[in-house]
Amino acid sequence: MIITKTPFRMSFFGGGTDMPEFFREHGGAVISTTFDKYCNVNVRHLPRFFNYTDEVVYSKIERVTDVNDILHPAIREAMKFLDMHEIRLTYEADLPARSGLGTSSSFAVGMLSAFYSLKGKYADKKKLANDAIYLERTLCNEAGGWQDQIAASYGGFNRINFSSAGFTVDPIIISPERKQQFNRNLMLFFTQFTHFSAEVQNANKSTDNTAQKLEMLGLVDEAQSILTDKTKNLDDIGRLLDTTWRLKRQTGNKVSTDSIDMLYERGIKAGALGGKLLGAGGGGFLLFYVEQDRQEKVRMALQDLMYVPFEFENSGTRVIYYAPESYEPKENLEERGTT
């Protein structure tokens, strides 16, 4: 049995510039972090006592005799990709799916890590990121960028750079005290609206948003300078978040809604310096930057939303339980005349 634990991520700056059709021409960069909300993937070989050969449990339970009959596209394609057979897979998470926190990519990374471990193979963070990108963007043909898979694999507070040559991950060099202060000044609220990221991305494809993305890309350097320079006012990050959110709203008509705009403005009027909707848009979690003495007022202004405290984390995906199994494919046993 293998159990993996993979964090979710929140992206602060550069979102959208991780799309390959953009960064292969213009370059791209995002600043993001993983935090202490996770998904667990439990994988083992299914005992041969049942009238089905594979069982997968997420929000549904699927039991099949042919991998091709699995409805969940990422599970189906990952099993075919890594030639997995007779599998029982169980998924659970601290936060809801389709909420703008890269949940599907965290699941993909954790699942691939579990599959490799079950086969007795080691996959490093770069391989897991690349394989998860291939799984979601090519095998499942889902629209979207690359940052979620990379963040889930590597973990930590990073600048991720994108180019025609691929990607690099550079930790943001910031003092522990300043990093903690940044964390304390962030407030996360669940809007109770969910969305499919790929659907939002597809809906916005017809919009020419290159100019806005170039501006958003330019803000990455400015944000990194504020974060890492102790002489600069950290509160300027809040104002910069407001700038990047207002630019992002111009990148497509599915990024925000009237209800989300109303919630955002309510938070700003209550004292938040800035914020953004996490993920591709359309719903999920609202993140605000709020000075300590104004946080209670913001919480009261958004009391109809669920407030979610969190702490940054640095580990990325990891195997938290490893108990290898002896497994021989059923066809090998049948060839020898054993069961």
HELIX and SHEET records of a PDB file:
HELIX    1   1 PRO A   20  HIS A   26  1                                   7    
HELIX    2   2 VAL A   67  ASP A   69  5                                   3    
HELIX    3   3 PRO A   73  PHE A   81  1                                   9    
HELIX    4   4 THR A  103  LEU A  118  1                                  16    
HELIX    5   5 LYS A  125  ILE A  133  1                                   9    
HELIX    6   6 TYR A  134  LEU A  139  3                                   6    
HELIX    7   7 GLN A  147  TYR A  154  1                                   8    
HELIX    8   8 PRO A  176  ARG A  184  1                                   9    
HELIX    9   9 SER A  197  ALA A  203  1                                   7    
HELIX   10  10 THR A  210  THR A  228  1                                  19    
HELIX   11  11 ASP A  236  LYS A  248  1                                  13    
HELIX   12  12 ARG A  249  THR A  251  5                                   3    
HELIX   13  13 ASP A  258  ALA A  270  1                                  13    
HELIX   14  14 GLN A  292  ARG A  294  5                                   3    
HELIX   15  15 GLN A  295  ALA A  301  1                                   7    
HELIX   16  16 LYS A  330  GLU A  335  1                                   6    
SHEET    1   A 6 ILE A  61  VAL A  64  0                                        
SHEET    2   A 6 ASP A  54  VAL A  57 -1                                        
SHEET    3   A 6 ILE A  87  ALA A  93  1                                        
SHEET    4   A 6 GLY A  28  HIS A  45 -1                                        
SHEET    5   A 6 ILE A   2  PHE A  13 -1                                        
SHEET    6   A 6 ARG A 318  TYR A 322 -1                                        
SHEET    1   B 6 ILE A  61  VAL A  64  0                                        
SHEET    2   B 6 ASP A  54  VAL A  57 -1                                        
SHEET    3   B 6 ILE A  87  ALA A  93  1                                        
SHEET    4   B 6 GLY A  28  HIS A  45 -1                                        
SHEET    5   B 6 PHE A 157  SER A 163 -1                                        
SHEET    6   B 6 GLY A 166  PRO A 171 -1                                        
SHEET    1   C 5 ILE A  61  VAL A  64  0                                        
SHEET    2   C 5 ASP A  54  VAL A  57 -1                                        
SHEET    3   C 5 ILE A  87  ALA A  93  1                                        
SHEET    4   C 5 GLY A  28  HIS A  45 -1                                        
SHEET    5   C 5 PHE A 312  GLU A 313 -1                                        
SHEET    1   D 4 GLY A 274  LEU A 277  0                                        
SHEET    2   D 4 PHE A 285  TYR A 289 -1                                        
SHEET    3   D 4 LEU A 186  PHE A 190 -1                                        
SHEET    4   D 4 MET A 306  TYR A 307 -1                                        
END                                                                             
